[in-house]
Amino acid sequence: MIASNNLSLVNYRIFSFLLITACLLSPFYTLRIGNILFTISDFLFLLTIFYLFIIKGFYFNKQVLLYYSPLFFGVFLIVFGHSVSVIINGFSDDLITEPLQYLFVYLLLPFILISANEDTILRSIKAYVWGISLVILIGAILLLFLPDVYKTLESHGIFIGISRMGSFLGANGLAKTVALSIPLLFLIRKIGLIKKITFYFFSIIFLIGILLSSSYGGSIAAIISLIVTFSLNFLISKKKNIILDLLKYFIYLLLFIVVFSFFLYLDNKLEWNLTSGFQERIINVLVSQEVNEAGSYLIKLDLMRDAIEIISQNPIIGMGPGNYLEQSIYSQNVHNAYLGLWVESGLFSIVGLLIILLTSIFYSLISLSSKTRKLRIYGMTAFVVTLILCINLFTDTTVYVRSTILPMLVLFSLVVKSLYIERKNIRMTNKQI
């Protein structure tokens, strides 16, 4: 392992261990310290940044920080819009708590990742994939074989959802996280961090997670994630390998359809009822093409219409964080993170969020045109992850859940550091010429 940014080898190993462990535990959303959104993973991230500052101080590569400047400007706009909306609409606890969440996710986590080298970032991605896989495995084993234990954990708020498996994330959150993890899984396989058998193992676990969570939005996001990942993989492959790769993935697709269909057949034939929710909520809706019957589609649509109406009356300032839930006739949060942020925190905040997302997409697209195959793979993964995140936010309620945002931030750091190194090498080569 090569130390990063002048850290000694021992210090860097401690830093790396803390970061990787924090990423591993990130999908365990309900394992919190206290009654606020502060998870065990967050605690480890804080330990990581404190340890980093103790051994290194506040020195960071200024040229690398320039790549992050749009992201930092975006979080500034989010916090600024939020604060203005709170002050104008009346002070509340949200004046402090929500800005701290935004700063933690979009400011503190990037500063940690800046100090990690390429190897540590890649191993953090692998740890995240292991994390979501463990979330699925633990939830599935308890739901299928120890249902009483699952119900007990659900009653204590450790698990979310009992009619559909949610484990530590909730059914919708779990399925959406799987959709985000699909390109991550292809990345760590593509660069050789896991073997083929491990890739298949993770793929089966992801499939189990999608089936048992029975989330319509999450399933659609997973399908899009798979299609876009395959498509971009062909585009960045060498021309002589495209036909071979196309044939290989076509065979994989056929095998998947056969195995999936056979599993559904056995489930119905032997009356296991493992996929009854998935067949009822997903397959039947897709076959009948009655999207209105998909989950809580109509309710979410009404909430979005209501939010748009309120936004049209006060688009700049918003109605104040937390006020939509209290004043809405539906007594629910908007199940659309874009509209939810806009309706409560105003125009500045939604612009800030869009800047963050577009910055990630911008750097990933630049990487796709790189002459370096590895950087193209990084860019492809970053693009798919950000795209799926953008899709997920259409039915999410917040924009600072760590398990949701972390994949984009980790890939953002990987792409930015690789771009910086590539351009630095090009400049050095040009000077020598």
C-alpha positions as CSV (number, residue, x, y, z in Angstrom):
1,M,0.0,0.0,0.0
2,I,1.3,3.4,-0.9
3,A,0.7,6.2,1.6
4,S,-1.2,9.2,0.4
5,N,-0.4,12.9,0.7
6,N,2.7,12.5,2.9
7,L,1.1,10.3,5.5
8,S,3.3,7.7,7.1
9,L,2.6,4.1,6.2
10,V,1.3,3.2,9.7
11,N,-0.9,6.3,9.9
12,Y,-2.3,5.8,6.4
13,R,-3.2,2.2,7.2
14,I,-5.2,3.3,10.2
15,F,-6.9,6.0,8.2
16,S,-7.6,3.5,5.4
17,F,-9.0,0.9,7.9
18,L,-11.4,3.5,9.4
19,L,-12.6,4.7,6.0
20,I,-13.2,1.2,4.6
21,T,-15.0,0.1,7.7
22,A,-17.2,3.2,7.6
23,C,-18.1,2.4,4.0
24,L,-18.9,-1.2,4.9
25,L,-21.3,-0.1,7.6
26,S,-22.9,2.7,5.5
27,P,-25.9,0.6,4.3
28,F,-26.8,-0.2,7.9
29,Y,-29.0,2.8,8.0
30,T,-31.0,2.0,11.2
31,L,-27.9,1.4,13.4
32,R,-27.9,4.8,14.9
33,I,-26.4,6.5,17.9
34,G,-29.2,8.3,19.7
35,N,-32.5,9.5,18.1
36,I,-31.0,11.6,15.3
37,L,-29.6,10.6,11.9
38,F,-26.2,9.7,13.2
39,T,-25.2,6.1,12.4
40,I,-22.3,3.9,13.5
41,S,-20.9,4.5,10.0
42,D,-21.1,8.3,10.6
43,F,-19.2,7.9,13.9
44,L,-16.4,6.1,12.0
45,F,-16.3,8.8,9.4
46,L,-15.9,11.4,12.1
47,L,-13.1,9.3,13.7
48,T,-11.5,9.2,10.3
49,I,-11.6,13.0,9.8
50,F,-10.4,13.7,13.3
51,Y,-7.5,11.2,12.9
52,L,-6.7,12.7,9.6
53,F,-6.5,16.3,10.9
54,I,-4.5,15.2,14.0
55,I,-1.8,13.5,11.9
56,K,-1.9,15.7,8.8
57,G,-3.4,19.0,9.7
58,F,-5.5,21.0,7.2
59,Y,-3.2,20.6,4.2
60,F,-4.8,19.5,1.0
61,N,-3.7,19.5,-2.6
62,K,-5.0,22.8,-3.9
63,Q,-5.1,21.6,-7.5
64,V,-7.2,18.6,-6.6
65,L,-9.5,20.9,-4.5
66,L,-10.3,22.9,-7.6
67,Y,-12.1,19.9,-9.0
68,Y,-14.3,19.9,-5.9
69,S,-15.1,23.6,-6.0
70,P,-18.4,23.2,-7.9
71,L,-19.5,20.5,-5.3
72,F,-18.6,22.8,-2.4
73,F,-20.4,25.7,-4.1
74,G,-23.5,23.5,-4.5
75,V,-23.6,22.6,-0.8
76,F,-23.1,26.2,0.1
77,L,-26.2,27.1,-2.0
78,I,-28.2,24.3,-0.3
79,V,-27.4,25.5,3.2
80,F,-27.8,29.1,2.2
81,G,-31.3,28.5,0.7
82,H,-32.2,26.4,3.7
83,S,-31.1,29.0,6.3
84,V,-32.8,31.9,4.5
85,S,-36.1,29.9,4.3
86,V,-35.9,29.1,8.0
87,I,-35.2,32.7,9.0
88,I,-38.0,34.1,6.9
89,N,-40.6,31.4,7.7
90,G,-39.7,31.2,11.4
91,F,-37.0,29.6,13.4
92,S,-37.0,25.9,14.2
93,D,-34.7,23.0,15.1
94,D,-34.2,22.5,11.4
95,L,-32.1,25.7,11.3
96,I,-29.2,23.6,12.7
97,T,-29.9,19.9,12.2
98,E,-30.5,19.7,8.5
99,P,-27.6,22.0,7.5
100,L,-25.3,19.8,9.6
101,Q,-26.5,16.8,7.6
102,Y,-25.8,18.5,4.3
103,L,-22.4,19.7,5.5
104,F,-21.5,16.2,6.8
105,V,-22.4,14.5,3.5
106,Y,-21.3,17.0,0.9
107,L,-18.3,18.7,2.7
108,L,-16.9,16.4,5.3
109,L,-17.1,13.1,3.3
110,P,-15.4,14.6,0.2
111,F,-12.5,16.0,2.5
112,I,-12.0,12.4,3.8
113,L,-12.0,10.9,0.3
114,I,-9.6,13.6,-1.0
115,S,-6.9,12.1,1.3
116,A,-7.5,8.5,0.2
117,N,-5.4,7.0,-2.6
118,E,-6.8,5.0,-5.5
119,D,-6.3,1.6,-3.8
120,T,-8.2,2.7,-0.7
121,I,-11.1,4.2,-2.7
122,L,-11.4,1.0,-4.7
123,R,-11.4,-1.1,-1.5
124,S,-14.0,1.2,0.0
125,I,-16.2,0.5,-3.0
126,K,-15.7,-3.2,-2.5
127,A,-16.6,-2.8,1.2
128,Y,-19.8,-0.9,0.3
129,V,-20.8,-3.8,-2.0
130,W,-20.2,-6.2,0.9
131,G,-22.2,-3.9,3.2
132,I,-25.4,-3.9,1.1
133,S,-24.9,-7.7,0.5
134,L,-24.8,-8.3,4.3
135,V,-27.9,-6.1,4.7
136,I,-29.7,-8.4,2.3
137,L,-28.4,-11.6,3.6
138,I,-29.2,-10.8,7.3
139,G,-32.6,-9.6,6.4
140,A,-33.4,-12.5,4.1
141,I,-32.2,-15.2,6.5
142,L,-34.2,-13.8,9.4
143,L,-37.3,-13.1,7.3
144,L,-37.4,-16.6,5.8
145,F,-36.1,-18.8,8.7
146,L,-36.4,-16.7,11.9
147,P,-39.5,-14.6,11.2
148,D,-40.1,-14.0,14.9
149,V,-36.6,-12.5,15.3
150,Y,-37.3,-10.3,12.2
151,K,-40.5,-9.1,13.7
152,T,-38.8,-8.3,17.1
153,L,-36.1,-6.3,15.3
154,E,-38.8,-4.5,13.3
155,S,-40.7,-3.6,16.4
156,H,-37.6,-2.0,17.9
157,G,-36.9,0.0,14.7
158,I,-33.8,-1.9,13.7
159,F,-35.5,-3.4,10.7
160,I,-37.9,-1.4,8.5
161,G,-40.9,-3.1,6.9
162,I,-42.4,-6.6,7.5
163,S,-44.7,-7.2,4.6
164,R,-41.8,-6.5,2.3
165,M,-38.2,-7.1,3.3
166,G,-36.5,-3.9,4.2
167,S,-33.8,-5.1,6.6
168,F,-31.8,-2.1,7.8
169,L,-32.8,0.2,4.9
170,G,-36.5,-0.2,4.2
171,A,-37.9,-2.0,1.2
172,N,-37.6,0.9,-1.2
173,G,-34.3,2.1,0.1
174,L,-32.8,-1.4,-0.1
175,A,-33.9,-1.9,-3.8
176,K,-32.6,1.5,-4.7
177,T,-29.3,0.9,-3.1
178,V,-29.0,-2.4,-5.0
179,A,-29.6,-0.4,-8.2
180,L,-26.7,1.9,-7.2
181,S,-24.5,-1.0,-6.4
182,I,-24.9,-2.8,-9.7
183,P,-22.3,-0.6,-11.5
184,L,-20.0,-0.8,-8.5
185,L,-20.1,-4.6,-8.7
186,F,-19.2,-4.5,-12.4
187,L,-16.3,-2.1,-11.6
188,I,-14.7,-4.2,-8.9
189,R,-15.0,-7.3,-11.2
190,K,-13.7,-5.4,-14.2
191,I,-10.5,-4.3,-12.4
192,G,-9.9,-7.6,-10.8
193,L,-10.8,-6.9,-7.1
194,I,-13.1,-9.9,-7.0
195,K,-13.1,-13.2,-8.7
196,K,-15.8,-14.4,-11.1
197,I,-17.4,-16.7,-8.5
198,T,-17.6,-13.8,-6.1
199,F,-19.2,-11.7,-8.8
200,Y,-21.9,-14.4,-9.3
201,F,-22.4,-14.6,-5.5
202,F,-23.0,-10.9,-5.2
203,S,-25.3,-11.0,-8.3
204,I,-27.5,-13.6,-6.7
205,I,-27.7,-11.7,-3.4
206,F,-28.7,-8.5,-5.3
207,L,-31.4,-10.5,-7.1
208,I,-32.7,-11.8,-3.8
209,G,-32.8,-8.3,-2.5
210,I,-34.8,-7.0,-5.4
211,L,-37.2,-9.9,-5.2
212,L,-37.9,-9.7,-1.5
213,S,-38.1,-5.9,-1.3
214,S,-40.6,-5.9,-4.1
215,S,-40.1,-2.2,-4.8
216,Y,-41.4,-1.0,-8.1
217,G,-39.2,2.1,-8.3
218,G,-36.2,0.2,-7.1
219,S,-36.7,-2.6,-9.6
220,I,-37.1,-0.2,-12.5
221,A,-33.9,1.6,-11.4
222,A,-32.1,-1.7,-11.2
223,I,-33.1,-2.6,-14.7
224,I,-32.0,0.8,-16.0
225,S,-28.7,0.5,-14.1
226,L,-28.1,-2.9,-15.7
227,I,-28.9,-1.8,-19.2
228,V,-26.9,1.4,-19.1
229,T,-23.9,-0.4,-17.5
230,F,-23.9,-3.0,-20.3
231,S,-24.3,-0.4,-23.0
232,L,-21.5,1.9,-21.8
233,N,-19.3,-1.1,-21.3
234,F,-19.6,-1.9,-25.1
235,L,-18.8,1.7,-25.9
236,I,-15.6,1.8,-24.0
237,S,-14.4,-1.6,-25.0
238,K,-11.9,-2.1,-27.8
239,K,-13.6,-2.7,-31.2
240,K,-12.2,-6.2,-31.6
241,N,-13.9,-7.2,-28.3
242,I,-17.3,-5.7,-28.8
243,I,-18.8,-8.7,-30.7
244,L,-17.4,-11.2,-28.3
245,D,-18.6,-9.1,-25.3
246,L,-22.0,-8.8,-26.9
247,L,-22.3,-12.5,-27.3
248,K,-21.1,-13.1,-23.8
249,Y,-23.6,-10.7,-22.2
250,F,-26.4,-12.1,-24.4
251,I,-25.6,-15.6,-23.0
252,Y,-25.6,-14.1,-19.5
253,L,-29.0,-12.5,-20.1
254,L,-30.5,-15.8,-21.4
255,L,-29.1,-17.7,-18.3
256,F,-30.5,-15.0,-16.0
257,I,-34.0,-15.2,-17.6
258,V,-33.9,-19.0,-17.4
259,V,-32.8,-19.1,-13.8
260,F,-35.2,-16.3,-12.8
261,S,-38.2,-17.9,-14.5
262,F,-37.3,-21.3,-13.0
263,F,-37.1,-19.8,-9.5
264,L,-40.5,-18.1,-10.0
265,Y,-41.9,-21.4,-11.2
266,L,-40.6,-23.3,-8.2
267,D,-41.8,-20.6,-5.8
268,N,-45.4,-21.0,-7.2
269,K,-45.3,-24.7,-7.6
270,L,-43.9,-25.5,-4.1
271,E,-45.9,-22.6,-2.5
272,W,-42.9,-21.0,-0.9
273,N,-44.5,-17.5,-1.4
274,L,-41.0,-15.9,-1.5
275,T,-41.8,-13.8,-4.6
276,S,-45.6,-13.3,-4.2
277,G,-45.1,-9.7,-3.4
278,F,-42.7,-9.1,-6.4
279,Q,-45.1,-10.9,-8.8
280,E,-48.1,-8.9,-7.5
281,R,-46.4,-5.5,-7.3
282,I,-44.0,-5.7,-10.2
283,I,-44.6,-8.4,-12.7
284,N,-48.4,-8.1,-12.8
285,V,-48.1,-4.3,-13.3
286,L,-45.6,-4.6,-16.1
287,V,-47.7,-7.2,-17.9
288,S,-50.9,-5.3,-17.6
289,Q,-49.1,-2.0,-18.2
290,E,-51.3,-0.4,-15.5
291,V,-48.7,1.9,-13.9
292,N,-51.4,3.5,-11.8
293,E,-51.5,0.3,-9.8
294,A,-47.7,0.3,-9.1
295,G,-47.2,0.7,-5.3
296,S,-48.3,4.1,-4.1
297,Y,-47.9,5.7,-7.5
298,L,-51.2,7.7,-7.3
299,I,-50.5,9.0,-3.8
300,K,-47.0,10.1,-4.8
301,L,-48.3,11.8,-7.9
302,D,-50.9,13.8,-5.8
303,L,-48.1,14.8,-3.4
304,M,-46.0,16.1,-6.3
305,R,-48.8,18.0,-7.8
306,D,-49.5,19.6,-4.4
307,A,-45.8,20.5,-4.0
308,I,-45.7,22.1,-7.5
309,E,-48.7,24.2,-6.7
310,I,-47.1,25.5,-3.5
311,I,-43.8,26.1,-5.3
312,S,-45.6,28.2,-7.9
313,Q,-46.7,30.5,-5.1
314,N,-43.3,30.9,-3.5
315,P,-40.5,29.6,-5.7
316,I,-37.6,31.6,-4.4
317,I,-37.7,31.2,-0.6
318,G,-39.9,28.1,0.0
319,M,-42.2,27.5,2.8
320,G,-39.6,26.5,5.4
321,P,-38.0,23.1,6.3
322,G,-40.5,20.8,8.0
323,N,-43.5,23.0,7.1
324,Y,-44.8,21.0,4.2
325,L,-45.4,17.9,6.4
326,E,-47.4,20.1,8.9
327,Q,-49.4,22.1,6.4
328,S,-50.0,19.6,3.6
329,I,-53.5,18.2,3.3
330,Y,-51.9,14.7,2.9
331,S,-49.8,14.9,6.1
332,Q,-46.8,13.3,4.3
333,N,-43.5,14.4,2.9
334,V,-43.2,14.9,-0.8
335,H,-41.9,11.6,-2.3
336,N,-39.7,13.5,-4.7
337,A,-36.4,14.8,-3.3
338,Y,-36.1,17.6,-5.9
339,L,-39.6,19.0,-5.2
340,G,-39.3,18.4,-1.5
341,L,-36.1,20.4,-1.3
342,W,-37.5,23.2,-3.5
343,V,-40.9,23.5,-1.8
344,E,-39.3,23.8,1.7
345,S,-35.9,25.4,1.1
346,G,-36.4,27.4,-2.0
347,L,-34.7,27.9,-5.4
348,F,-31.1,28.3,-4.1
349,S,-31.2,24.9,-2.5
350,I,-32.5,23.0,-5.5
351,V,-30.0,24.8,-7.8
352,G,-27.3,23.7,-5.4
353,L,-28.3,20.1,-5.6
354,L,-28.5,20.2,-9.4
355,I,-24.9,21.7,-9.5
356,I,-23.6,18.8,-7.4
357,L,-25.3,16.2,-9.6
358,L,-24.3,17.8,-12.9
359,T,-20.7,18.2,-11.7
360,S,-20.5,14.5,-11.1
361,I,-22.0,13.8,-14.5
362,F,-19.6,16.3,-16.2
363,Y,-16.4,14.8,-14.8
364,S,-17.7,11.2,-15.6
365,L,-18.3,12.2,-19.2
366,I,-14.8,13.7,-19.5
367,S,-13.4,10.5,-18.2
368,L,-15.2,8.5,-20.8
369,S,-13.2,10.2,-23.5
370,S,-9.9,9.4,-21.8
371,K,-7.2,7.4,-23.6
372,T,-6.7,5.4,-20.4
373,R,-8.9,2.3,-20.2
374,K,-9.0,2.3,-16.4
375,L,-10.1,5.9,-16.3
376,R,-12.9,5.2,-18.9
377,I,-14.1,2.4,-16.6
378,Y,-14.1,4.8,-13.7
379,G,-16.0,7.4,-15.7
380,M,-18.6,4.8,-16.9
381,T,-19.3,3.7,-13.3
382,A,-19.5,7.2,-12.0
383,F,-21.9,8.2,-14.8
384,V,-24.2,5.2,-14.1
385,V,-24.2,5.7,-10.4
386,T,-25.0,9.4,-10.7
387,L,-27.7,8.7,-13.3
388,I,-29.4,6.1,-11.0
389,L,-29.1,8.5,-8.0
390,C,-30.9,11.1,-10.1
391,I,-33.6,8.6,-10.9
392,N,-33.9,7.5,-7.2
393,L,-34.3,11.0,-6.0
394,F,-37.5,11.3,-8.0
395,T,-39.1,9.1,-5.3
396,D,-36.9,9.8,-2.3
397,T,-37.7,12.2,0.5
398,T,-34.2,13.5,1.4
399,V,-30.9,14.2,-0.3
400,Y,-28.4,13.4,2.5
401,V,-28.9,9.7,3.4
402,R,-25.3,8.3,3.4
403,S,-26.0,5.0,1.8
404,T,-27.7,6.8,-1.1
405,I,-25.1,9.6,-1.7
406,L,-21.9,7.8,-0.7
407,P,-21.5,5.8,-4.0
408,M,-21.6,9.0,-6.1
409,L,-19.1,10.7,-3.8
410,V,-16.7,7.8,-3.8
411,L,-16.8,7.5,-7.6
412,F,-16.5,11.3,-7.9
413,S,-13.2,11.2,-5.9
414,L,-11.9,8.3,-7.9
415,V,-12.6,10.0,-11.2
416,V,-11.2,13.4,-10.0
417,K,-8.0,12.0,-8.6
418,S,-7.4,9.9,-11.8
419,L,-8.1,12.9,-14.0
420,Y,-5.7,15.0,-12.0
421,I,-2.9,12.4,-12.3
422,E,-3.5,11.9,-16.0
423,R,-3.4,15.6,-16.7
424,K,-0.3,16.0,-14.5
425,N,1.4,13.3,-16.4
426,I,0.5,14.9,-19.8
427,R,1.9,18.2,-18.6
428,M,5.2,16.6,-17.5
429,T,5.5,14.7,-20.8
430,N,4.9,17.9,-22.8
431,K,7.6,19.7,-20.7
432,Q,10.1,17.0,-21.5
433,I,9.3,17.3,-25.2
